[in-house]
Amino acid sequence: MSLVVEILESFLGRNRGHNETSGQMQFDCPACSEEQGMPEGNGKGNLEVNYQKGYFHCWACGDRNRMKGKIPYLIKRYGNPKILKDFYLVKPEFEEKTDLGENHIIKLPEHFHLLSKTKPTYNMYGEAMHYLRSRGIEDDIIEDKKLGYCDAGKYKGRIIVPSYDSTGSLNFFVGRAFQKWVKPKILNEEVEK
């Protein structure tokens, strides 16, 4: 088995199909599986990954969940920095350079909860939703912009507003306090905009 296959399987699980000639692989889509409450995979293999071309696409939720784009974005979203580093060692042609002089991986805060996926019984969820509603922000915007909140850590008590580039990679986020005691009101991710 090639190293790139091992790298992809390390965070996507066992592949559901592999064409070695084209470099095309099938996996259970982690976004679809999460939506269906099946963290171990839903068995459908809708996520197509082509490691020769460097792209992936889920045929079920590609547009809805931003599950399409370049493989580094997929690794940043569901893998970790070590997996990304290993991928770049095996496939250096797909390494993305940044203006920061090195690869800087932007990740949403550790205690981030997507508002559109959180069960409405949670107290801080209710406070976050009340804050957004009081400013005229409805469910369609919350889902489209993938707004969330944090219930612990550095961004506790803040609405998280992520920003994505044209490939769907997270490139920035800002935290806006929705609880009066949280200071400062605005807290940005510590990267160049």
C-alpha positions as CSV (number, residue, x, y, z in Angstrom):
1,M,0.0,0.0,0.0
2,S,1.4,3.4,-0.9
3,L,2.2,6.0,1.7
4,V,-0.4,8.5,0.4
5,V,-3.1,5.8,0.9
6,E,-2.0,5.2,4.4
7,I,-2.1,8.9,5.1
8,L,-5.6,9.3,3.8
9,E,-6.9,6.2,5.6
10,S,-5.3,7.5,8.9
11,F,-8.0,10.2,9.2
12,L,-10.8,9.1,6.8
13,G,-10.9,5.4,7.8
14,R,-10.9,2.4,5.5
15,N,-11.4,3.2,1.8
16,R,-14.5,1.9,0.0
17,G,-12.7,1.6,-3.4
18,H,-9.4,2.4,-4.9
19,N,-8.3,2.8,-8.5
20,E,-4.5,2.8,-8.4
21,T,-4.2,3.8,-12.0
22,S,-6.1,7.1,-11.7
23,G,-5.4,7.6,-8.0
24,Q,-9.1,7.8,-7.2
25,M,-10.3,6.6,-3.8
26,Q,-13.8,6.4,-2.2
27,F,-14.4,7.0,1.5
28,D,-17.4,7.5,3.8
29,C,-17.8,11.3,4.0
30,P,-17.1,12.5,7.5
31,A,-19.6,15.4,7.1
32,C,-22.4,13.1,5.9
33,S,-21.6,10.6,8.6
34,E,-21.6,13.3,11.3
35,E,-25.0,14.6,10.1
36,Q,-26.5,11.1,10.3
37,G,-25.0,10.5,13.8
38,M,-22.7,7.8,12.5
39,P,-19.1,8.9,13.4
40,E,-17.7,5.6,12.3
41,G,-19.0,6.1,8.8
42,N,-22.3,5.6,7.0
43,G,-21.0,2.9,4.5
44,K,-22.0,4.9,1.4
45,G,-18.5,5.9,0.1
46,N,-19.7,9.2,-1.3
47,L,-16.4,11.0,-0.7
48,E,-14.2,10.8,-3.8
49,V,-10.5,11.6,-3.3
50,N,-8.0,11.8,-6.1
51,Y,-4.5,12.0,-4.8
52,Q,-2.9,12.3,-8.2
53,K,-4.9,15.5,-9.0
54,G,-5.0,16.7,-5.4
55,Y,-8.8,17.1,-5.1
56,F,-11.8,15.7,-3.2
57,H,-15.6,15.9,-3.6
58,C,-18.5,14.4,-1.7
59,W,-21.3,13.7,-4.2
60,A,-23.9,13.9,-1.4
61,C,-23.0,17.0,0.5
62,G,-20.2,18.7,-1.5
63,D,-22.0,22.1,-1.8
64,R,-24.0,22.0,1.4
65,N,-21.1,21.2,3.7
66,R,-18.2,22.6,1.6
67,M,-17.0,19.0,1.1
68,K,-15.1,19.7,-2.1
69,G,-11.7,21.3,-2.9
70,K,-8.1,20.5,-2.5
71,I,-6.9,17.6,-0.3
72,P,-4.9,19.9,2.1
73,Y,-8.3,21.6,3.1
74,L,-9.8,18.1,3.8
75,I,-6.8,17.3,6.0
76,K,-7.0,20.6,7.8
77,R,-10.7,20.0,8.5
78,Y,-10.6,16.4,9.6
79,G,-6.9,15.5,10.1
80,N,-4.2,17.2,12.1
81,P,-1.0,19.1,11.4
82,K,1.1,15.9,11.5
83,I,-1.0,14.3,8.9
84,L,-0.8,17.4,6.7
85,K,3.0,17.5,7.1
86,D,3.2,13.8,6.1
87,F,1.0,14.5,3.1
88,Y,3.3,17.3,2.0
89,L,6.3,15.1,2.4
90,V,4.7,12.5,0.1
91,K,3.0,14.9,-2.3
92,P,5.1,18.2,-2.2
93,E,3.5,19.4,-5.4
94,F,0.3,20.2,-3.4
95,E,2.0,22.2,-0.7
96,E,0.3,25.5,-0.2
97,K,2.6,28.4,0.6
98,T,1.4,31.4,2.6
99,D,2.5,35.0,3.1
100,L,3.5,34.0,6.6
101,G,6.7,32.4,5.3
102,E,5.6,28.9,6.4
103,N,2.5,26.8,6.3
104,H,0.1,28.2,9.0
105,I,-2.9,26.0,9.6
106,I,-6.0,27.9,10.7
107,K,-8.4,25.9,12.8
108,L,-11.6,26.8,14.5
109,P,-11.3,27.0,18.3
110,E,-11.2,23.8,20.3
111,H,-14.6,24.3,21.9
112,F,-16.4,25.5,18.8
113,H,-20.0,24.3,18.2
114,L,-21.7,24.8,14.9
115,L,-25.0,26.6,15.8
116,S,-26.9,24.8,13.0
117,K,-26.0,21.4,14.3
118,T,-26.3,22.0,18.1
119,K,-29.3,20.7,20.0
120,P,-31.3,23.6,21.3
121,T,-31.4,22.4,24.9
122,Y,-28.0,23.8,25.8
123,N,-28.0,27.1,27.8
124,M,-25.1,28.9,26.0
125,Y,-26.6,27.8,22.7
126,G,-29.8,29.7,23.6
127,E,-27.9,32.8,24.6
128,A,-25.9,32.8,21.3
129,M,-29.1,32.3,19.3
130,H,-30.9,35.1,21.2
131,Y,-27.9,37.5,20.5
132,L,-28.0,36.7,16.8
133,R,-31.8,37.0,16.5
134,S,-31.7,40.4,18.3
135,R,-29.4,41.5,15.4
136,G,-31.7,40.2,12.7
137,I,-29.6,37.1,11.9
138,E,-31.8,34.2,11.0
139,D,-31.3,30.4,10.5
140,D,-30.4,30.7,6.7
141,I,-27.5,33.1,7.4
142,I,-26.4,31.0,10.5
143,E,-26.2,27.9,8.3
144,D,-24.8,29.5,5.2
145,K,-22.0,31.3,7.0
146,K,-21.4,28.3,9.4
147,L,-21.7,30.5,12.5
148,G,-20.9,28.9,15.8
149,Y,-20.1,29.6,19.4
150,C,-17.6,28.5,22.1
151,D,-18.6,27.2,25.5
152,A,-15.1,27.0,27.0
153,G,-11.5,28.2,26.4
154,K,-10.1,31.4,25.0
155,Y,-13.3,32.1,22.9
156,K,-15.9,31.2,25.6
157,G,-19.0,33.3,25.3
158,R,-18.3,34.3,21.8
159,I,-20.1,33.9,18.4
160,I,-17.4,32.5,16.0
161,V,-17.7,33.9,12.4
162,P,-15.4,31.9,10.1
163,S,-14.0,33.0,6.8
164,Y,-13.3,30.6,3.9
165,D,-11.2,31.1,0.8
166,S,-12.3,30.1,-2.8
167,T,-11.2,26.5,-2.2
168,G,-13.3,26.2,1.0
169,S,-10.2,26.4,3.3
170,L,-10.7,28.3,6.6
171,N,-8.4,31.3,6.3
172,F,-9.6,33.5,9.3
173,F,-12.2,33.7,12.0
174,V,-13.4,36.4,14.5
175,G,-15.0,35.9,17.8
176,R,-17.8,38.4,18.9
177,A,-18.9,38.4,22.6
178,F,-22.5,37.6,23.1
179,Q,-22.3,37.7,26.9
180,K,-21.8,41.2,28.5
181,W,-19.0,40.0,30.9
182,V,-16.8,38.8,28.0
183,K,-14.0,41.3,27.2
184,P,-12.8,42.4,24.7
185,K,-16.0,42.4,22.6
186,I,-14.1,41.3,19.4
187,L,-11.3,38.7,19.4
188,N,-9.5,37.8,16.2
189,E,-7.5,34.7,15.3
190,E,-3.9,35.7,15.6
191,V,-2.9,35.6,11.9
192,E,-2.5,38.2,9.2
193,K,-5.9,38.9,7.5
